[in-house]
Amino acid sequence: MKKEAILTRLRHLYNTNPFVHLLDIVIDDAGPGWAKSHMDVQPHLVNMDGLLHGGALGTLIDNLCGVSGRTLGYSVVTQNISANYIKNIPVGNTAYAACKVLHHGRSTMVMAVDAYSADHRLLCQAVATMFIANADKNFQDIWEEGGTP
């Protein structure tokens, strides 16, 4: 399957999630075992100091782990996320995230995620353990030979 068709399929699936839709999380790119996304920092996503709420950034990270698992043909759910928040950004900025599957076992996947600002300042680093809930036949064996850019 062509990469653009896969991205369209991923975007359609995740846009049906009301919480993801509320935060306006956008899938930017993906390949086998990795994904990138972003969200604009809007007034309803900030804390009392006017900075991106840690829960919103955590949701960006958590959702991206789900997308990364799906690129390998599996629906995954969070077992644990350990996140180190480093910097923050105010309304009007954009938070980006990149996730890579480090380990794909029979029942879990371990992933590393970096979240960063438009000027490449590191906002958060996270490691997630995701439980493999089930196989998703719509995303099994979807990548053409050499599908990793």
Short mmCIF file of the C-alpha atoms (twelve columns), coordinates in Angstrom:
data_MODEL
# 
_entry.id   MODEL 
# 
loop_
_atom_site.group_PDB 
_atom_site.id 
_atom_site.type_symbol 
_atom_site.label_atom_id 
_atom_site.label_alt_id 
_atom_site.label_comp_id 
_atom_site.label_asym_id 
_atom_site.label_seq_id 
_atom_site.Cartn_x 
_atom_site.Cartn_y 
_atom_site.Cartn_z 
_atom_site.pdbx_PDB_model_num 
ATOM 1   C CA . MET A 1   0.000   0.000   0.000  1 
ATOM 2   C CA . LYS A 2   1.245   3.507   -0.770 1 
ATOM 3   C CA . LYS A 3   2.323   5.643   2.189  1 
ATOM 4   C CA . GLU A 4   -0.241  8.412   1.502  1 
ATOM 5   C CA . ALA A 5   -3.062  5.865   1.552  1 
ATOM 6   C CA . ILE A 6   -1.806  4.533   4.881  1 
ATOM 7   C CA . LEU A 7   -1.598  8.060   6.335  1 
ATOM 8   C CA . THR A 8   -5.132  8.812   5.113  1 
ATOM 9   C CA . ARG A 9   -6.378  5.613   6.758  1 
ATOM 10  C CA . LEU A 10  -4.585  6.433   10.048 1 
ATOM 11  C CA . ARG A 11  -5.882  10.017  10.077 1 
ATOM 12  C CA . HIS A 12  -9.433  8.889   9.400  1 
ATOM 13  C CA . LEU A 13  -9.308  6.328   12.213 1 
ATOM 14  C CA . TYR A 14  -7.887  8.703   14.822 1 
ATOM 15  C CA . ASN A 15  -10.148 11.597  13.814 1 
ATOM 16  C CA . THR A 16  -13.095 9.480   14.980 1 
ATOM 17  C CA . ASN A 17  -11.738 9.666   18.557 1 
ATOM 18  C CA . PRO A 18  -13.600 12.563  20.253 1 
ATOM 19  C CA . PHE A 19  -10.765 13.366  22.676 1 
ATOM 20  C CA . VAL A 20  -8.151  13.462  19.906 1 
ATOM 21  C CA . HIS A 21  -10.546 15.637  17.898 1 
ATOM 22  C CA . LEU A 22  -11.007 18.006  20.877 1 
ATOM 23  C CA . LEU A 23  -7.245  18.538  21.109 1 
ATOM 24  C CA . ASP A 24  -6.909  18.821  17.302 1 
ATOM 25  C CA . ILE A 25  -4.057  16.302  17.200 1 
ATOM 26  C CA . VAL A 26  -2.790  15.858  13.636 1 
ATOM 27  C CA . ILE A 27  -0.838  12.858  12.353 1 
ATOM 28  C CA . ASP A 28  1.984   14.285  10.244 1 
ATOM 29  C CA . ASP A 29  3.888   11.223  9.113  1 
ATOM 30  C CA . ALA A 30  4.294   7.527   9.860  1 
ATOM 31  C CA . GLY A 31  6.158   4.416   8.836  1 
ATOM 32  C CA . PRO A 32  6.541   0.890   10.168 1 
ATOM 33  C CA . GLY A 33  7.041   1.304   13.930 1 
ATOM 34  C CA . TRP A 34  7.165   5.098   14.072 1 
ATOM 35  C CA . ALA A 35  4.944   8.151   13.785 1 
ATOM 36  C CA . LYS A 36  5.003   11.946  14.095 1 
ATOM 37  C CA . SER A 37  2.209   14.313  15.039 1 
ATOM 38  C CA . HIS A 38  1.490   17.813  16.322 1 
ATOM 39  C CA . MET A 39  -1.115  19.991  17.990 1 
ATOM 40  C CA . ASP A 40  -1.497  23.737  18.147 1 
ATOM 41  C CA . VAL A 41  -1.538  25.209  21.655 1 
ATOM 42  C CA . GLN A 42  -5.023  26.684  21.941 1 
ATOM 43  C CA . PRO A 43  -6.525  28.588  24.906 1 
ATOM 44  C CA . HIS A 44  -8.474  25.531  26.117 1 
ATOM 45  C CA . LEU A 45  -5.233  23.485  26.321 1 
ATOM 46  C CA . VAL A 46  -3.290  25.637  28.771 1 
ATOM 47  C CA . ASN A 47  -2.815  25.623  32.533 1 
ATOM 48  C CA . MET A 48  -3.454  28.550  34.887 1 
ATOM 49  C CA . ASP A 49  -0.112  30.109  33.875 1 
ATOM 50  C CA . GLY A 50  -1.106  30.188  30.200 1 
ATOM 51  C CA . LEU A 51  1.278   27.387  29.236 1 
ATOM 52  C CA . LEU A 52  0.483   24.084  27.558 1 
ATOM 53  C CA . HIS A 53  -1.128  21.809  30.139 1 
ATOM 54  C CA . GLY A 54  0.937   18.709  30.928 1 
ATOM 55  C CA . GLY A 55  -2.153  16.559  30.465 1 
ATOM 56  C CA . ALA A 56  -2.635  17.865  26.932 1 
ATOM 57  C CA . LEU A 57  1.005   17.195  26.062 1 
ATOM 58  C CA . GLY A 58  0.708   13.776  27.699 1 
ATOM 59  C CA . THR A 59  -2.316  13.044  25.515 1 
ATOM 60  C CA . LEU A 60  -0.353  13.977  22.398 1 
ATOM 61  C CA . ILE A 61  2.340   11.501  23.492 1 
ATOM 62  C CA . ASP A 62  -0.122  8.751   24.455 1 
ATOM 63  C CA . ASN A 63  -2.072  9.074   21.215 1 
ATOM 64  C CA . LEU A 64  1.107   8.973   19.153 1 
ATOM 65  C CA . CYS A 65  2.083   5.711   20.846 1 
ATOM 66  C CA . GLY A 66  -1.257  4.304   19.708 1 
ATOM 67  C CA . VAL A 67  -0.592  5.438   16.157 1 
ATOM 68  C CA . SER A 68  2.893   3.897   16.216 1 
ATOM 69  C CA . GLY A 69  1.512   0.560   17.383 1 
ATOM 70  C CA . ARG A 70  -1.125  0.692   14.662 1 
ATOM 71  C CA . THR A 71  1.601   1.143   12.021 1 
ATOM 72  C CA . LEU A 72  2.694   -2.383  12.940 1 
ATOM 73  C CA . GLY A 73  -0.859  -3.724  12.674 1 
ATOM 74  C CA . TYR A 74  -1.908  -3.694  16.329 1 
ATOM 75  C CA . SER A 75  -4.299  -1.860  18.582 1 
ATOM 76  C CA . VAL A 76  -2.411  -0.975  21.766 1 
ATOM 77  C CA . VAL A 77  -3.464  0.471   25.112 1 
ATOM 78  C CA . THR A 78  -1.313  2.210   27.670 1 
ATOM 79  C CA . GLN A 79  0.204   0.212   30.519 1 
ATOM 80  C CA . ASN A 80  2.659   2.865   31.641 1 
ATOM 81  C CA . ILE A 81  4.116   6.153   30.477 1 
ATOM 82  C CA . SER A 82  7.076   7.731   32.229 1 
ATOM 83  C CA . ALA A 83  7.434   11.337  31.103 1 
ATOM 84  C CA . ASN A 84  10.015  13.972  31.948 1 
ATOM 85  C CA . TYR A 85  8.639   17.448  31.290 1 
ATOM 86  C CA . ILE A 86  11.485  19.811  30.452 1 
ATOM 87  C CA . LYS A 87  10.198  23.044  28.909 1 
ATOM 88  C CA . ASN A 88  6.838   24.559  28.087 1 
ATOM 89  C CA . ILE A 89  5.194   26.763  25.466 1 
ATOM 90  C CA . PRO A 90  2.308   29.251  25.497 1 
ATOM 91  C CA . VAL A 91  -0.808  29.678  23.342 1 
ATOM 92  C CA . GLY A 92  -0.053  30.285  19.683 1 
ATOM 93  C CA . ASN A 93  2.786   27.758  19.528 1 
ATOM 94  C CA . THR A 94  2.763   24.197  18.249 1 
ATOM 95  C CA . ALA A 95  3.845   21.048  20.079 1 
ATOM 96  C CA . TYR A 96  5.321   18.283  17.927 1 
ATOM 97  C CA . ALA A 97  6.054   14.695  18.882 1 
ATOM 98  C CA . ALA A 98  7.971   11.805  17.364 1 
ATOM 99  C CA . CYS A 99  7.573   8.202   18.532 1 
ATOM 100 C CA . LYS A 100 9.604   5.106   17.767 1 
ATOM 101 C CA . VAL A 101 8.857   1.518   18.762 1 
ATOM 102 C CA . LEU A 102 11.925  0.199   20.576 1 
ATOM 103 C CA . HIS A 103 10.617  -3.281  21.359 1 
ATOM 104 C CA . HIS A 104 7.773   -5.280  19.839 1 
ATOM 105 C CA . GLY A 105 7.036   -8.381  21.868 1 
ATOM 106 C CA . ARG A 106 4.118   -10.804 21.897 1 
ATOM 107 C CA . SER A 107 2.065   -8.864  24.439 1 
ATOM 108 C CA . THR A 108 3.729   -5.451  24.785 1 
ATOM 109 C CA . MET A 109 5.536   -2.749  22.872 1 
ATOM 110 C CA . VAL A 110 7.999   -0.295  24.383 1 
ATOM 111 C CA . MET A 111 8.210   3.122   22.749 1 
ATOM 112 C CA . ALA A 112 10.291  6.282   23.078 1 
ATOM 113 C CA . VAL A 113 8.737   9.684   22.434 1 
ATOM 114 C CA . ASP A 114 10.272  13.145  22.142 1 
ATOM 115 C CA . ALA A 115 7.976   16.169  22.211 1 
ATOM 116 C CA . TYR A 116 9.421   19.453  21.021 1 
ATOM 117 C CA . SER A 117 8.546   23.006  19.986 1 
ATOM 118 C CA . ALA A 118 8.655   24.502  16.486 1 
ATOM 119 C CA . ASP A 119 12.139  25.839  17.237 1 
ATOM 120 C CA . HIS A 120 13.244  22.301  18.244 1 
ATOM 121 C CA . ARG A 121 13.384  22.903  22.011 1 
ATOM 122 C CA . LEU A 122 12.776  19.643  23.841 1 
ATOM 123 C CA . LEU A 123 9.500   19.854  25.788 1 
ATOM 124 C CA . CYS A 124 9.237   16.298  27.082 1 
ATOM 125 C CA . GLN A 125 10.854  12.884  26.792 1 
ATOM 126 C CA . ALA A 126 8.782   9.807   27.509 1 
ATOM 127 C CA . VAL A 127 9.045   6.039   27.498 1 
ATOM 128 C CA . ALA A 128 5.827   4.084   27.183 1 
ATOM 129 C CA . THR A 129 4.913   0.449   27.628 1 
ATOM 130 C CA . MET A 130 1.840   -0.389  25.606 1 
ATOM 131 C CA . PHE A 131 -0.208  -3.574  25.941 1 
ATOM 132 C CA . ILE A 132 -1.106  -5.189  22.619 1 
ATOM 133 C CA . ALA A 133 -4.897  -5.405  22.792 1 
ATOM 134 C CA . ASN A 134 -5.457  -7.094  19.428 1 
ATOM 135 C CA . ALA A 135 -4.413  -7.257  15.820 1 
ATOM 136 C CA . ASP A 136 -6.019  -4.771  13.455 1 
ATOM 137 C CA . LYS A 137 -6.533  -6.486  10.101 1 
ATOM 138 C CA . ASN A 138 -6.891  -3.074  8.442  1 
ATOM 139 C CA . PHE A 139 -3.247  -2.312  9.264  1 
ATOM 140 C CA . GLN A 140 -1.610  -5.750  8.951  1 
ATOM 141 C CA . ASP A 141 1.110   -6.045  6.288  1 
ATOM 142 C CA . ILE A 142 0.354   -2.622  4.795  1 
ATOM 143 C CA . TRP A 143 3.869   -1.411  4.025  1 
ATOM 144 C CA . GLU A 144 5.459   -1.951  0.647  1 
ATOM 145 C CA . GLU A 145 9.038   -3.202  0.491  1 
ATOM 146 C CA . GLY A 146 11.323  -0.470  1.743  1 
ATOM 147 C CA . GLY A 147 8.423   1.336   3.468  1 
ATOM 148 C CA . THR A 148 10.745  3.037   5.925  1 
ATOM 149 C CA . PRO A 149 11.810  6.443   4.603  1 
# 
